[in-house]
Amino acid sequence: MFAPSLTGLGERKHLARPDIDLETHIADVVSLLEMEDLSEVILVGHSYGGMVVTGAADRVPARIARLVYLDAFVPEDGKCLLDYVVPERAARMREEGEKAGSVTPPPLSLWGVTKPEHIDFIKPREARHPFGTMVQKIRLAGAARSLPKTFIYCSSPATGSFDQFAAKYRGAPGWRFHELATGHDAMILVPGRVAELLLE
């Protein structure tokens, strides 16, 4: 199993710079797939990661067995992340991002994270998100259109941004759909259940 950190985030947050965009992060994942010579990959994207795995699968579809969107954006060609975010939240992110070049993480309560032990784990690991990744429009050739896909919807509390994808892909041909009655950060809130779904 590989859990790559994207440029400017996680243990690579020291690499943050103003020119990081969506293509940078897509290249991070594609490079990992190629350098490790991975195939039959179950590629999982959480939240913003849905933008990244969609782009990566479009670039190297032959390496991918299934795409899994864990309460994640499922972008269409020519769309950017802010096209899908709840409008008032998107406006705040745009205002901050245009000034600072990056965006402050939302309050953890939005993700359903309220337990002190979870907050204590997440807080030291938070990083400002590069704004370029939110406004660069994804370019898709459609190469991954026929890949099997799974959408896992975290419905309690729902953030508001992912309901649109749950409505679209619940029962859609070529998609598996699961609903978890938990918050957006399901891998922290119900890690066992998330692991079960991924192993399926």
Disulfide bonds with the S-S distance in Angstrom:
none
